[in-house]
Amino acid sequence: MVARRDWRKINRFLAGEWPKPVPPCHVYTIDTDRLDRWFNAAHQAPYIVIDTEYNPNTLYLTLIGLGYPGMEEALQIEWATVWSDRRKAVVQHLYSLVRRVRVVFQNSLADIPVIEKACGISYEDYQAIDDTMLAHAVLWSEWPHTLEFLASIYGEHPKMKHLAHVDPLLYNLGDVLDTMSVWEGLLVELADDPQSERIYRDQSLPLIPLILERRKYGIRVNVARVAPAVVAYQERAEDAVRMATAYCGYPINLGSSPQLGAYLYDMEGLPEQRNRSTTRGLPGSRTVDDEAIAKLRAKVGEGEHPLIEARIAYAAAKQIASHYLEPMDGVERIYPSIKIHAQASGRWSITGPPLQQLPKDLEDLIIPDEGEVWVEWDWKHAEPRFLAYLAGDLPMIEALEAGADPYAFFARDIFVGVLEPTSAMRSFAKRYSLKLSYGGLPSSDTPGALAAGLTKLQLAQAGARFLARRPALASYWKSIDEAVKGRRDAAFVISRAYDGRRRMITGSKDEVQREAKNHPMQGSVSGLLNETCIAIKKALPYSSLVKTKHDSGTYAMPVEQLDEGLPLVRAIVEREIDVGGFRARFPAEYVVIYSSGKREAV
């Protein structure tokens, strides 16, 4: 589709219709009358575009660019060089404008805090906001969402992204013009897909203030917990080195790929794992990266090879130290970055640090502020529940609604005559059912098969039994496969979650089949999480979102509001929703976290 859009530009280019000329721009210095005229005219616009340039470390504003459709000229203010009395005039005009006219940003989560720090204009002061990055992420989740990429598709003016260090004013003007062009294009696409527009309006936009609120205040670090954790993880890394040394008979560097490769491949003869080649089909270089180690572990058996286990333990300890302990060492608060556009499934991405992967033994590294508690919920088996409702698998739905464990339920389908599956059987059934859900072959390697006592032939037989006993599920997956096969020359396959969140899936046939089965589950959990976070804030205005983790969320509230707030959170988290015509409810487990770090299941 991107290529087609590019080719369509040729006739417009030859006719002199594209690219459009760059309009003039007024850089405000002392001409206050001209500034007044610009803002007075902007009050009549359907929307305005704001783009800021700033120091990413301090959020210090250096340049602000403004524009609107049909303008005679754009407006720029070089913030660092404008005198304080003239800054005051700009702030007054800008405050009045954003309270009356819709504002379009390319990345509102980045621009709004910068404007607030410089001008004192907070999120609550805006009449309405739109965000091209978030809108595009809903429509085209698999593509990049940077302004440079979007401008290459929707842009109506010459490219100016390369001018950042050559002509900052023209670069900023280009961003203003491109944001305007992109928004005009996205408006058409949103109108063509009402379900996507609903996701954007009802989920993406209402999440902005929740994320801004938490980013502004940050999260308290349990300072007393950091130093002991550093020591503990140093010891884990050292233990792994000692185990590797004892196994090899000499000191080996677990962080050295050449040394590990030499031992595992050359000395022990394990099957070489290679990087995926991108050059004329030639095999890539051999590797012992994390993916390779995982494959080797699956071949020899989990826990069976001391050097592989030592490498996994060492890498995990080092990663946790660098991702969590070092960033929290010596600080009292962290300010994670939350992105709701970064993953194709609609899942959130939290970095700085990546709190969604915080190990359980380190959960108390972050704690509520004094006088505050956190209420955390975790949906039980959200994905298989969505799968049952989407597939219309009535026996499974009845079992789940009666409180059954879906993976024990699946284990009884897979293992003949077993009424009480062992933990190994349940673990295998979980991995196996998820593999099938993601388009994997029944006979392909599955972690846990060895522990469950299954050969490759028995794996295939297990798959046949599973599908035979789950006819509704088999029919559901078959319908997805047939839709993928029927795409022929189509550029993509459309997959939707229960709430209408779409995913335009591209790639090879296998990739498309896998993601077409995956998205209705993952995307549905993402939508349920978004709607729940928004509903809790609406019902409990004194609460604030702390973080999420795929199928769980954490909200902060004053200690004195816990007795009122906890039942309301429960009611919202476990409310009934419509999934494929079924009235579905998703039970959850709850934990209350206190400012001391104490965690209490409730």
C-alpha positions as a printed Julia matrix, in Angstrom:
602×3 Matrix{Float64}:
   0.0     0.0     0.0
   2.86    2.37    0.78
   4.38    1.68   -2.63
   1.04    2.25   -4.35
   0.66    5.6    -2.64
   4.13    6.57   -3.84
   3.36    5.61   -7.43
   0.13    7.61   -7.35
   2.17   10.72   -6.64
   3.8    10.55  -10.07
   0.82   11.89  -12.02
   0.3    14.58   -9.39
   3.97   15.5    -9.63
   3.85   15.71  -13.43
   0.73   17.88  -13.22
   2.47   20.25  -10.79
   0.03   19.36   -7.99
   2.55   17.69   -5.67
   4.47   18.58   -3.62
   2.64   21.71   -2.58
   4.72   24.86   -1.98
   5.83   25.61    1.55
   3.74   28.5     2.95
   5.44   31.52    4.53
   6.2    31.49    8.23
   6.46   34.34   10.72
   9.13   33.95   13.4
   7.92   36.1    16.28
  10.38   38.54   17.81
   8.9    41.99   18.45
   5.93   42.31   16.08
   3.15   41.84   18.65
   0.43   43.17   16.31
   1.27   40.43   13.81
   1.22   37.88   16.63
  -2.22   39.11   17.69
  -3.57   38.84   14.14
  -2.29   35.28   13.78
  -3.94   34.06   16.97
  -7.19   35.9    16.2
  -7.35   34.15   12.83
  -6.45   30.78   14.41
  -9.51   31.01   16.64
 -11.63   30.43   13.52
  -9.72   27.3    12.42
 -11.18   23.76   12.67
  -7.99   22.73   14.49
  -4.44   23.88   15.07
  -1.21   21.9    14.93
   1.48   22.39   17.58
   4.99   20.98   17.3
   7.74   21.59   19.84
  11.52   21.3    19.82
  13.08   20.72   23.24
  15.88   19.17   25.25
  14.74   15.57   25.87
  16.61   15.35   29.18
  15.33   18.57   30.77
  12.16   19.15   28.68
  13.37   22.74   28.14
  11.43   24.26   25.25
  13.57   25.8    22.5
  11.11   26.28   19.63
   7.37   26.03   19.15
   5.69   25.88   15.75
   1.99   26.43   15.06
  -0.21   26.13   12.01
  -3.78   25.5    10.87
  -5.58   24.59    7.63
  -5.85   27.46    5.17
  -3.45   29.73    7.07
  -1.78   32.64    5.32
   1.4    31.92    7.27
   2.65   29.63   10.0
   3.95   30.92   13.33
   7.12   30.03   15.21
   8.47   31.24   18.54
  12.12   30.71   19.44
  11.47   30.36   23.14
  15.04   30.85   24.37
  15.37   34.27   22.67
  11.93   35.76   23.39
  11.89   38.29   26.25
   9.84   37.49   29.33
   7.1    40.09   28.68
   6.65   38.78   25.13
   6.63   35.2    26.4
   3.75   36.25   28.63
   1.83   37.51   25.59
   2.47   34.22   23.75
   1.32   32.18   26.76
  -1.88   34.22   27.1
  -2.68   33.81   23.41
  -1.83   30.09   23.43
  -3.85   29.41   26.56
  -6.9    31.16   25.11
  -6.52   29.33   21.8
  -6.17   25.78   23.1
  -9.17   26.25   25.38
 -11.36   26.98   22.35
  -9.84   25.13   19.37
  -8.93   21.46   18.95
  -5.17   20.78   18.94
  -3.51   18.09   16.81
  -0.16   16.71   17.96
   2.06   14.1    16.38
   3.01   12.83   19.86
   0.91   14.47   22.57
   2.58   12.51   25.37
   5.85   14.21   24.43
   4.61   17.72   23.58
   2.11   18.37   26.39
   4.63   18.09   29.28
   7.05   20.38   27.41
   4.35   23.02   26.89
   3.22   22.68   30.5
   6.73   23.23   31.83
   7.32   26.29   29.63
   3.84   27.85   29.59
   1.96   26.36   32.52
  -0.71   24.94   30.2
  -1.73   21.5    31.46
  -3.74   18.73   29.81
  -6.94   19.92   31.5
  -6.66   23.3    29.78
  -7.13   21.88   26.25
 -10.58   21.97   24.71
  -9.81   18.76   22.74
  -6.75   16.85   21.54
  -5.99   14.59   18.61
  -2.82   12.58   18.1
  -1.67   11.38   14.68
   0.69    8.79   16.18
  -2.07    7.14   18.19
  -4.58    7.31   15.33
  -2.16    5.68   12.92
  -1.29    2.99   15.49
  -4.96    2.0    15.66
  -5.34    1.92   11.88
  -1.97    0.42   10.9
  -0.56   -1.19   14.02
   2.22   -3.13   12.27
   3.82   -0.11   10.58
   6.12    2.55   12.05
   4.33    5.59   13.47
   7.08    8.2    13.29
   6.3    11.49   11.59
   8.96   10.81    8.98
   7.24    7.57    7.97
   3.76    9.1     8.07
   4.88   12.08    6.0
   6.19    9.7     3.34
   2.64    8.36    2.99
   0.4    11.35    3.59
   2.75   14.33    3.15
   1.75   17.13    0.78
   4.95   19.2     1.02
   8.64   18.68    0.3
  10.46   16.57    2.86
  12.3    18.59    5.48
  13.23   15.98    8.1
  16.88   16.08    7.0
  17.18   19.75    8.02
  17.24   19.24   11.8
  20.86   20.37   12.17
  20.99   22.56    9.06
  17.9    24.75    9.32
  16.0    24.08   12.59
  13.27   26.6    11.73
  12.48   25.0     8.38
  12.71   21.56    9.98
  10.11   22.55   12.58
   7.88   24.13    9.94
   8.06   20.87    8.0
   6.87   18.98   11.06
   3.91   21.34   11.45
   2.93   20.99    7.79
   3.44   17.22    7.77
   1.33   16.76   10.9
  -1.45   18.69    9.2
  -1.23   16.6     6.03
  -1.08   13.35    8.0
  -4.13   14.29   10.05
  -6.16   15.1     6.95
  -5.3    11.67    5.53
  -6.05    9.86    8.78
  -9.43   11.58    9.11
 -10.49    9.93    5.85
  -9.28    6.51    6.97
 -10.91    6.78   10.38
 -14.21    7.7     8.72
 -13.86    4.61    6.51
 -13.39    2.34    9.55
 -15.82    3.29   12.36
 -14.57    0.47   14.6
 -11.02    1.82   14.5
 -12.25    5.34   15.11
 -14.15    4.1    18.15
 -11.0     2.45   19.53
  -9.07    5.67   18.94
 -11.74    7.94   20.48
 -12.85    5.69   23.35
  -9.52    4.1    24.3
  -6.4     5.79   22.94
  -7.33    9.4    23.67
  -8.81    8.87   27.17
  -5.62    7.05   28.21
  -3.49   10.17   27.57
  -4.33   11.98   30.84
  -3.87    8.78   32.85
  -0.37    8.3    31.48
   0.56   11.98   31.81
  -0.54   12.01   35.45
   1.72    9.1    36.41
   4.67   10.37   34.38
   4.41   13.73   36.1
   4.54   12.3    39.63
   6.67    9.24   39.01
   6.86    6.12   41.18
   8.52    5.85   44.57
  11.6     3.63   44.82
  12.04    1.44   47.89
  15.52    2.81   48.55
  16.31    0.36   51.37
  15.62   -2.59   49.07
  17.97   -1.68   46.21
  21.39   -2.31   47.82
  20.53   -5.83   49.11
  19.09   -6.68   45.69
  22.31   -5.58   43.99
  24.33   -7.9    46.26
  21.89  -10.79   45.72
  22.06  -10.57   41.95
  25.83  -10.21   41.96
  25.94  -13.46   43.91
  23.63  -15.12   41.37
  25.98  -14.16   38.55
  28.99  -15.4    40.52
  27.24  -18.69   41.33
  26.59  -19.2    37.63
  30.27  -18.59   36.86
  31.32  -21.1    39.53
  28.94  -23.74   38.13
  30.24  -23.19   34.59
  33.87  -23.38   35.77
  33.22  -26.62   37.65
  31.53  -28.15   34.6
  34.14  -27.08   32.03
  37.15  -27.67   34.26
  38.58  -24.2    33.62
  37.38  -20.59   33.98
  35.01  -19.69   31.15
  33.55  -16.27   30.39
  29.77  -16.74   30.28
  29.44  -13.4    28.55
  31.75  -14.43   25.69
  30.04  -15.85   22.61
  33.3   -17.25   21.12
  34.12  -19.13   24.33
  30.62  -20.55   24.74
  30.4   -21.46   21.07
  33.75  -23.22   21.17
  32.7   -25.36   24.13
  29.12  -26.15   23.13
  29.66  -26.64   19.41
  33.31  -27.63   18.93
  33.98  -29.62   22.09
  30.53  -31.11   22.77
  29.21  -31.26   19.23
  25.82  -29.74   19.96
  23.92  -28.67   16.81
  25.13  -25.27   15.71
  22.55  -22.48   15.86
  22.97  -19.8    13.23
  21.83  -16.24   12.71
  19.17  -15.78   10.08
  20.94  -14.93    6.86
  20.0   -11.94    4.76
  22.54  -12.55    2.0
  21.62  -14.74   -0.99
  20.28  -17.57    1.13
  23.7   -18.34    2.63
  23.74  -19.67    6.2
  24.34  -17.03    8.84
  27.2   -17.08   11.31
  26.85  -19.4    14.27
  25.53  -17.85   17.43
  24.91  -18.49   21.12
  22.47  -15.62   21.6
  19.42  -16.0    23.82
  17.33  -17.6    21.07
  20.08  -20.11   20.3
  20.51  -21.01   23.98
  16.74  -21.53   24.29
  16.76  -23.91   21.31
  19.73  -25.86   22.69
  18.01  -26.11   26.06
  14.87  -27.48   24.41
  16.97  -30.15   22.64
  18.92  -31.37   25.68
  16.11  -30.84   28.17
  15.45  -28.11   30.68
  17.88  -28.36   33.6
  19.93  -31.11   31.95
  23.02  -29.2    30.79
  24.98  -27.31   33.51
  26.76  -24.92   31.13
  23.52  -23.93   29.36
  21.77  -23.45   32.7
  24.73  -21.41   33.99
  24.62  -19.19   30.88
  20.86  -18.59   31.34
  21.26  -17.76   35.04
  24.23  -15.47   34.38
  22.48  -13.58   31.54
  19.32  -13.16   33.62
  21.24  -11.77   36.6
  23.2    -9.33   34.44
  20.08   -8.17   32.59
  18.15   -7.54   35.8
  21.08   -5.61   37.25
  21.33   -3.36   34.17
  17.58   -2.93   33.56
  16.33   -2.4    37.11
  18.94   -2.2    39.84
  21.36    0.25   38.23
  18.6     2.73   37.18
  17.11    2.64   40.69
  20.38    2.85   42.59
  20.7     6.25   44.27
  17.31    7.65   43.19
  14.1     8.11   45.16
  11.68    8.12   42.21
  11.57    6.74   38.7
   9.63    8.2    35.78
   8.89    5.34   33.36
   7.89    6.04   29.77
   4.55    4.46   28.82
   3.73    3.94   25.15
   0.36    2.63   23.95
   1.25    2.7    20.24
   4.43    0.63   20.15
   3.09   -2.95   19.89
   0.95   -4.28   17.06
  -1.27   -6.2    19.49
  -2.24   -2.99   21.3
  -0.28   -4.0    24.39
   1.44   -1.22   26.27
   5.2    -0.81   26.36
   6.81    0.53   29.55
  10.49    1.45   29.57
  12.89    3.31   31.8
  12.73    0.78   33.49
  10.65   -1.98   31.81
   8.26   -2.52   34.71
   6.16   -5.12   32.89
   9.07   -7.58   33.13
   9.98   -6.76   36.75
  10.8   -10.12   38.42
   8.45  -11.22   41.21
  11.23  -11.25   43.8
  11.9    -7.57   43.02
   8.3    -6.33   42.97
   8.95   -4.43   46.21
  11.57   -2.24   44.49
   8.69    0.16   43.82
   6.19    1.06   46.53
   3.31    3.48   47.13
   3.9     6.91   48.58
   3.15    7.49   52.25
  -0.59    7.7    52.83
  -1.26    5.74   49.64
  -2.05    2.13   48.73
  -1.96    0.31   45.43
  -4.69   -2.06   44.3
  -3.42   -4.59   41.78
  -5.59   -6.99   39.81
  -4.58   -9.91   37.62
  -7.12  -11.56   35.34
  -7.06  -15.36   35.54
  -6.5   -17.02   32.16
  -7.74  -14.04   30.16
  -6.51  -15.25   26.76
  -8.01  -18.79   26.86
 -11.25  -17.28   28.15
 -11.4   -14.92   25.18
 -10.56  -17.85   22.91
 -13.47  -19.89   24.28
 -15.96  -17.05   23.76
 -14.65  -16.06   20.33
 -14.76  -19.68   19.14
 -18.16  -20.35   20.73
 -16.76  -23.43   22.53
 -19.77  -24.1    24.81
 -18.3   -26.96   26.91
 -15.2   -24.9    27.6
 -17.29  -21.8    28.4
 -19.38  -23.8    30.86
 -16.28  -25.25   32.5
 -14.62  -21.84   32.8
 -17.74  -20.24   34.23
 -17.84  -23.07   36.79
 -14.31  -22.14   37.87
 -12.29  -24.74   35.96
  -8.59  -24.27   35.22
  -8.48  -24.04   31.39
  -5.05  -25.67   31.14
  -6.05  -28.63   33.32
  -9.16  -28.79   31.12
  -6.95  -28.92   28.01
  -4.68  -31.54   29.61
  -7.64  -33.91   29.91
  -8.24  -33.46   26.17
  -4.6   -34.25   25.36
  -3.81  -37.12   27.76
  -6.14  -40.11   27.36
  -7.9   -41.26   30.52
  -6.32  -38.64   32.79
  -8.75  -37.12   35.28
  -6.24  -35.31   37.5
  -3.37  -33.97   35.34
   0.04  -33.65   36.95
   1.76  -30.25   37.09
   3.99  -31.35   34.19
   0.91  -32.28   32.13
  -0.78  -28.97   32.92
   2.36  -26.99   32.03
   2.67  -28.86   28.76
  -1.03  -28.38   27.97
  -0.64  -24.64   28.51
   2.34  -24.38   26.16
   0.77  -26.75   23.63
  -2.61  -24.99   23.47
  -0.93  -21.6    23.17
   1.29  -22.95   20.4
  -1.78  -24.14   18.47
  -3.47  -20.81   19.16
  -0.53  -19.07   17.51
  -0.58  -21.3    14.43
   2.09  -23.84   15.46
   2.11  -27.36   14.05
   0.8   -30.08   16.42
   3.91  -32.24   15.88
   6.51  -29.46   16.31
   8.76  -29.31   19.36
   6.95  -28.07   22.46
   8.74  -27.23   25.73
   7.65  -29.66   28.43
   6.87  -32.53   26.04
   9.79  -34.57   27.39
   8.71  -34.01   31.01
   5.18  -35.03   30.05
   6.51  -38.21   28.41
   5.5   -37.43   24.8
   7.39  -38.4    21.64
   7.06  -36.5    18.35
   4.48  -39.03   17.11
   2.56  -38.7    20.35
   2.65  -34.93   19.95
   0.84  -35.23   16.62
  -1.65  -37.68   18.14
  -2.19  -35.31   21.06
  -3.0   -32.53   18.61
  -5.5   -34.7    16.79
  -7.2   -35.65   20.06
  -7.26  -32.05   21.24
  -8.89  -30.77   18.04
 -11.32  -33.7    17.9
 -12.54  -32.92   21.42
 -12.72  -29.16   20.72
 -14.72  -29.04   17.44
 -15.82  -25.42   17.89
 -12.22  -24.38   18.42
 -11.02  -26.41   15.45
 -13.72  -24.83   13.27
 -12.76  -21.34   14.5
  -9.07  -21.83   13.67
  -9.97  -23.39   10.32
 -12.06  -20.35    9.37
  -9.05  -18.11   10.09
  -6.76  -20.32    7.99
  -9.25  -20.25    5.1
  -9.48  -16.47    5.27
  -5.7   -16.25    5.04
  -5.57  -18.67    2.12
  -8.26  -16.69    0.35
  -6.35  -13.44    0.43
  -4.47  -14.29   -2.8
  -2.97  -11.0    -3.99
  -4.32   -8.88   -1.13
  -1.67   -6.78    0.59
  -2.83   -7.77    4.07
  -5.33   -9.73    6.14
  -7.61   -7.91    8.57
  -7.96   -9.45   12.02
 -10.11   -7.92   14.75
 -10.36   -8.27   18.5
 -13.64   -8.48   20.39
 -13.94   -4.68   20.6
 -13.17   -4.12   16.91
  -9.44   -3.34   17.28
  -8.03   -4.21   13.89
  -4.68   -5.53   12.87
  -3.65   -5.28    9.23
  -1.37   -8.31    9.05
   1.34   -8.58    6.41
   4.13  -11.05    5.8
   4.51  -14.66    4.71
   1.58  -17.07    4.74
   2.82  -18.71    7.96
   3.37  -15.36    9.66
  -0.07  -14.11    8.68
  -1.77  -17.34    9.82
   0.0   -17.16   13.16
  -0.81  -13.51   13.86
  -4.39  -13.83   12.55
  -4.98  -16.43   15.28
  -2.99  -14.54   17.86
  -4.5   -11.07   17.53
  -8.13  -11.82   18.52
  -6.81  -13.06   21.89
  -3.99  -10.59   22.58
  -5.84   -7.65   21.07
  -8.96   -8.48   23.09
  -7.01   -8.53   26.37
  -5.45   -5.19   25.38
  -8.87   -3.68   24.75
 -10.28   -5.04   28.0
  -7.31   -3.57   29.88
  -7.7    -0.16   28.22
 -11.43    0.01   28.91
 -10.9    -1.09   32.52
  -8.2     1.49   33.23
 -10.4     4.26   31.84
 -13.49    3.07   33.74
 -11.63    2.89   37.08
 -10.36    6.46   36.74
 -13.85    7.66   35.85
 -15.44    5.9    38.84
 -12.6     6.74   41.25
 -11.32   10.22   40.31
  -9.07   10.22   43.37
  -7.18    7.18   42.01
  -4.25    7.16   39.57
  -2.89    4.55   37.22
   0.53    3.18   38.26
   1.34    0.54   35.63
  -0.06   -2.34   33.61
   1.24   -5.75   32.63
  -0.56   -7.41   29.7
  -3.5    -8.82   31.7
  -3.09   -6.95   34.96
  -3.12   -3.38   36.22
  -2.22   -1.37   39.31
  -4.05    1.7    40.62
  -3.04    4.01   43.48
  -5.48    5.58   45.91
  -5.42    7.24   49.35
  -5.35    4.75   52.24
  -8.57    6.16   53.64
 -10.35    5.46   50.31
  -9.42    1.76   50.19
 -12.64    0.46   51.77
 -14.66    2.35   49.18
 -12.29    1.94   46.25
 -11.49   -1.79   46.37
 -15.11   -2.97   45.84
 -15.49   -0.51   42.97
 -12.29   -1.77   41.35
 -13.54   -5.36   41.7
 -16.89   -4.5    40.15
 -15.26   -2.81   37.16
 -12.54   -5.42   36.59
 -15.04   -8.31   36.68
 -17.95   -6.6    34.93
 -19.81   -8.45   32.19
 -18.88   -7.63   28.61
 -20.15   -8.86   25.26
 -17.75  -11.2    23.46
 -19.06  -12.73   20.26
 -22.64  -12.59   21.51
 -21.82  -14.14   24.9
 -22.09  -12.3    28.21
 -18.54  -12.85   29.43
 -16.99  -12.16   32.8
 -13.28  -12.28   33.58
 -12.47  -13.16   37.21
  -9.31  -11.77   38.73
  -7.04  -12.03   41.75
  -6.28   -8.92   43.82
  -3.4    -7.68   45.92
  -3.22   -4.55   48.07
   0.27   -3.04   48.34
   1.14   -0.72   51.21
   3.77    2.0    51.47
   5.9    -0.34   53.61
   6.15   -2.73   50.66
   3.83   -5.27   52.26
   1.63   -7.16   49.79
  -1.7    -8.55   50.95
  -3.95  -10.81   48.86
  -7.59   -9.76   49.22
